[in-house]
């Protein structure tokens, strides 16, 4: 069993997330491949497909009893193929690297955890080994959400790429829509109109100040501070009309200790102040998708077990982006993130360092054995 050969097979399967790219191939084909592979290696396989055409699979090798269970989690969907430099589905090896869409994010992690699970269970362990190959992480994480409705474990490792560094925290995010209300009128009748776009300028200035205040506030020891930015803006209908509305979509990135409600309260405080101080200012705030930040307990047994199997002092890191670790943690499963080295996630050229792929497989194999047995 060779993780390099398995990775090449995985790269060659188109698994573009159709929520990102309309018409994308989705996870059906790659889930079928993984199902056959796991069954051939003695795992029982459970297919979860609440969203038709968007399957996740959970492969289980049951233990003999009395040991702890461990879940390995990784996503089998990728971002799009357009704009890739070369053939994104034809894996190529050059200078110790394998290139192809998903090589780094994150089919390298998938290959490593599949091989590690098979190697570690060649002889029976006391605890169950659970391998979750999930759909839709690149968009809405519906795959891991569905898996956690049916499966749990005593601990988990997410094999997102981390450059072989131990990732114990990452940021969350909350999306908001702010709709500034004006009054439509012909441009020749200023006494009748209220310019929603001009009023929105007051909010944007206050939003910029909130960003400065956050940057100067308390810092998380790994992640720094939360951030906020305006992402989208729209308003108006034609040059000769006062705009009745102006809609601003914004993103608030959060660090551990910050909640969606706290971020909503920040924005409501700003809007209430503007309503009280700016003539004719009115606005509606709507909270959208929210994902919690994540922070692992560095003394958790799974963290200590993995670090012990590194054989060298670990580099502890945190990520500014969100991962499925937060969902596992919220479900009461202690976890961490540990994956391959490489680069080019979502880029025109993507690759995994093959030595790191081998090393990840070794560390995962030893960690599974040590934790479950």
C-alpha positions in Angstrom: 0.0 0.0 0.0 1.6 3.2 -1.2 0.2 6.7 -0.5 1.8 8.1 -3.6 0.0 5.7 -6.0 -3.3 6.2 -4.2 -2.9 9.9 -4.4 -2.3 9.7 -8.1 -5.5 7.7 -8.5 -7.4 10.3 -6.4 -6.1 13.3 -8.4 -7.2 11.7 -11.6 -10.8 11.7 -10.5 -12.8 14.9 -11.1 -14.5 15.9 -7.8 -15.2 19.6 -8.3 -17.8 20.9 -5.9 -20.9 21.8 -8.0 -21.9 24.4 -5.4 -18.7 26.3 -6.4 -18.8 25.5 -10.1 -22.2 24.9 -11.6 -22.1 21.5 -13.4 -19.1 20.3 -11.4 -18.7 16.6 -11.2 -19.2 16.3 -7.5 -18.2 13.5 -5.2 -20.1 10.5 -6.6 -17.2 9.1 -8.7 -14.5 9.6 -6.0 -16.8 8.2 -3.3 -17.3 5.1 -5.4 -13.6 4.7 -5.8 -12.9 5.0 -2.1 -15.8 2.7 -1.2 -14.2 -0.1 -3.4 -10.8 0.6 -1.9 -12.0 0.4 1.7 -14.1 -2.7 1.1 -11.1 -4.4 -0.5 -9.1 -3.6 2.7 -11.6 -5.0 5.1 -13.6 -1.9 6.2 -17.3 -1.7 6.5 -18.5 1.3 4.5 -21.4 3.5 5.2 -22.6 5.9 2.5 -24.4 9.1 3.5 -26.2 11.0 0.9 -28.9 13.3 2.3 -28.2 15.6 -0.7 -28.7 13.5 -3.8 -25.5 13.3 -5.8 -23.3 14.6 -2.9 -22.2 11.5 -1.0 -19.9 11.2 2.0 -18.6 7.9 3.1 -17.6 6.6 6.5 -15.3 3.5 6.6 -15.1 1.7 9.9 -12.7 -1.0 11.1 -14.2 -2.2 14.5 -11.8 -2.9 17.3 -11.9 -5.9 19.6 -13.2 -3.8 22.5 -12.0 -1.7 25.4 -10.0 0.8 23.3 -10.7 4.4 22.3 -12.1 5.2 18.9 -10.4 7.7 16.5 -11.9 9.4 13.5 -9.8 10.6 10.6 -11.6 13.3 8.6 -10.9 14.8 5.2 -12.9 16.3 2.3 -13.0 14.7 -1.2 -14.3 17.7 -3.1 -12.1 20.2 -4.8 -12.3 23.7 -6.2 -12.7 24.2 -10.0 -10.4 23.1 -12.8 -10.6 26.2 -15.0 -7.4 28.2 -15.2 -5.2 25.4 -14.0 -1.8 25.4 -15.6 -1.7 22.1 -17.4 -4.0 19.1 -17.1 -5.4 19.3 -13.5 -6.5 15.6 -13.6 -3.2 14.2 -14.8 -0.9 13.8 -11.8 2.7 14.7 -12.6 5.8 14.2 -10.5 8.7 16.6 -10.7 11.5 17.4 -8.2 9.9 15.4 -5.3 6.5 16.9 -5.8 3.2 15.6 -7.2 1.2 18.1 -9.1 -2.6 18.2 -9.9 -5.8 19.7 -8.7 -6.5 18.6 -5.1 -3.0 17.3 -4.5 -2.5 19.7 -1.6 -6.1 20.6 -0.7 -6.6 17.9 0.2 -6.3 14.6 -1.6 -2.8 14.2 -0.1 -4.4 14.1 3.3 -7.1 11.7 2.1 -4.5 9.3 0.7 -2.4 9.4 3.8 -5.3 8.7 6.2 -6.6 5.9 4.0 -3.3 4.1 3.9 -2.6 4.8 7.6 -5.9 3.4 8.6 -5.3 0.2 6.6 -1.8 -0.2 7.9 -2.7 0.4 11.5 -5.5 -2.2 11.4 -3.6 -5.0 9.8 -3.7 -6.5 13.2 -6.7 -5.9 15.4 -6.8 -2.9 17.6 -8.9 -2.5 20.7 -10.6 0.7 19.6 -12.6 1.5 16.4 -10.9 3.3 13.5 -13.3 5.5 11.6 -12.3 7.2 8.3 -14.7 10.0 7.1 -14.3 11.1 3.5 -16.7 14.0 3.4 -18.4 16.0 0.7 -18.8 19.8 0.4 -16.1 21.2 2.7 -15.1 23.7 0.0 -18.5 25.3 0.2 -20.9 24.5 3.1 -19.5 21.5 5.0 -22.7 19.6 4.7 -20.7 16.4 4.5 -19.2 16.6 8.0 -22.4 17.9 9.4 -24.2 14.8 8.1 -21.5 12.4 9.3 -21.7 13.8 12.8 -25.4 13.1 12.9 -24.6 9.4 12.6 -21.1 8.9 14.0 -18.9 10.0 16.9 -15.5 9.2 18.3 -13.3 9.7 21.3 -11.0 12.0 19.2 -10.4 13.1 15.6 -7.7 14.2 13.3 -8.5 16.4 10.3 -5.8 16.0 7.6 -6.1 19.4 5.9 -2.7 20.5 4.8 -0.6 22.0 7.6 3.0 21.6 6.4 3.5 18.9 9.0 2.9 21.4 11.7 0.4 20.8 14.5 -2.6 23.1 14.1 -4.5 23.8 17.3 -6.7 26.7 16.4 -8.4 28.6 13.5 -10.6 31.5 13.0 -14.4 31.5 12.5 -16.5 33.9 10.5 -20.0 35.5 10.5 -21.6 37.0 7.4 -24.0 40.0 7.7 -26.2 42.0 5.3 -26.8 45.6 6.2 -29.5 47.3 4.2 -29.5 51.1 4.3 -32.9 52.6 3.6 -33.5 55.8 1.7 -36.4 57.2 -0.3 -36.6 57.1 -4.1 -37.2 60.3 -5.9 -36.3 62.0 -9.2 -32.9 63.6 -9.1 -34.6 67.0 -9.7 -36.5 66.7 -6.5 -33.9 66.6 -3.7 -36.5 67.7 -1.1 -38.3 64.3 -1.7 -35.4 61.9 -1.9 -33.1 60.3 0.7 -29.9 59.0 -0.8 -29.3 55.5 0.6 -25.9 55.2 -0.9 -24.7 58.5 0.7 -26.1 57.3 4.0 -24.2 54.0 3.6 -21.0 56.0 3.5 -21.5 56.8 7.2 -21.7 53.1 8.0 -18.7 52.2 5.9 -16.6 54.8 7.8 -17.8 53.3 11.1 -17.0 49.8 9.8 -13.5 50.9 9.0 -13.1 52.2 12.5 -14.4 49.0 14.0 -11.6 47.2 12.1 -9.0 49.5 13.6 -10.5 49.0 17.1 -10.3 45.2 16.7 -6.7 45.4 15.5 -5.8 47.3 18.7 -7.8 45.1 21.0 -6.9 41.9 22.9 -5.1 39.3 20.9 -5.4 35.5 20.8 -1.9 34.0 21.4 -1.9 32.1 18.1 -4.4 34.0 15.9 -4.1 37.6 16.8 -7.4 39.6 16.6 -10.6 39.3 14.8 -11.2 41.3 11.6 -14.0 42.9 9.6 -14.4 43.9 6.0 -17.1 45.0 3.5 -17.3 42.3 0.8 -20.1 43.5 -1.5 -22.2 46.6 -2.1 -25.1 47.3 -4.3 -27.7 50.1 -4.7 -29.4 52.5 -7.0 -31.3 52.0 -10.3 -30.3 54.9 -12.6 -28.3 58.1 -12.7 -31.4 60.4 -12.4 -32.9 58.7 -9.3 -32.2 59.0 -5.6 -31.5 55.3 -4.5 -34.1 53.8 -2.1 -31.7 51.2 -0.8 -28.1 50.3 -0.5 -27.1 46.8 0.6 -23.7 46.0 2.1 -22.5 42.4 2.7 -19.7 42.1 5.2 -17.6 39.4 6.9 -16.5 39.4 10.5 -13.6 36.9 11.1 -13.7 35.7 14.7 -11.1 34.3 17.1 -11.8 31.9 20.1 -13.9 33.7 22.7 -15.9 35.7 20.1 -19.4 34.6 19.4 -21.8 35.4 16.5 -24.1 37.2 18.9 -21.2 39.4 20.1 -20.3 40.4 16.6 -24.0 41.1 15.9 -24.2 43.3 19.0 -21.1 45.3 17.8 -22.8 46.1 14.5 -26.1 46.9 16.1 -24.3 49.4 18.4 -22.9 51.1 15.4 -26.2 51.2 13.6 -28.1 52.5 16.6 -25.5 55.3 17.0 -25.9 56.3 13.4 -29.7 56.2 13.6 -29.5 58.6 16.6 -26.9 61.0 15.1 -27.2 61.0 11.3 -30.4 62.6 9.9 -32.7 60.2 8.1 -30.4 57.2 8.7 -32.3 53.9 9.0 -30.9 50.4 8.4 -31.8 46.7 8.8 -29.2 44.2 9.9 -29.5 40.5 9.0 -27.1 37.8 10.2 -26.2 35.1 7.6 -23.9 32.0 7.8 -21.9 31.7 11.0 -19.1 29.3 11.7 -17.4 29.1 15.1 -13.7 29.5 15.6 -11.7 26.5 16.9 -9.2 25.9 19.6 -7.9 22.5 20.7 -6.8 21.6 24.3 -3.0 21.2 24.0 -3.2 18.6 26.8 -5.9 16.5 25.0 -4.8 12.9 24.7 -5.0 12.9 20.9 -2.8 16.0 20.7 -0.2 14.5 23.1 -0.3 11.1 21.2 0.3 12.7 17.8 3.1 14.9 19.1 4.8 12.0 20.7 4.8 10.2 17.4 6.5 13.1 15.6 9.8 12.3 17.3 10.8 15.9 17.3 9.6 19.2 19.0 6.5 20.2 17.1 5.7 23.5 15.4 2.4 24.7 16.8 0.4 26.8 14.5 -3.1 28.3 13.8 -4.9 29.0 10.6 -6.7 32.2 9.6 -9.3 30.2 7.6 -12.1 27.9 8.8 -12.1 24.1 8.8 -14.3 21.2 9.8 -12.4 21.0 13.1 -14.9 23.4 14.5 -17.8 21.1 13.8 -16.0 18.1 15.4 -15.1 20.2 18.4 -18.7 21.5 18.8 -19.9 17.9 18.6 -17.7 17.1 21.7 -14.9 15.3 19.8 -11.4 16.5 20.8 -9.5 17.1 17.6 -6.6 18.8 15.8 -5.4 19.5 12.3 -2.3 17.8 10.8 -1.5 17.4 7.2 1.0 17.5 4.3 3.4 20.1 3.0 3.0 21.7 -0.4 1.3 24.6 -1.9 -1.1 26.0 -4.5 -4.5 25.5 -2.8 -7.1 27.0 -5.1 -4.3 28.2 -7.4 -3.2 27.6 -11.0 -0.5 25.2 -10.0 -1.1 22.8 -7.0 1.3 20.3 -5.6 2.1 18.1 -2.6 5.6 17.4 -1.2 5.9 13.7 -1.5 8.3 13.2 1.4 5.7 15.0 3.6 3.0 12.6 2.3 5.1 9.6 3.4 5.9 11.3 6.7 2.2 12.1 7.3 1.2 8.5 6.6 3.9 7.2 9.1 2.8 9.6 11.9 -0.9 8.9 11.4 -0.3 5.1 11.4 1.6 5.4 14.7 -0.9 7.7 16.2 -3.9 5.4 15.3 -2.1 2.5 16.9 -1.1 4.4 20.0 -4.5 6.0 20.6 -6.8 3.1 19.7 -4.7 0.3 21.3 
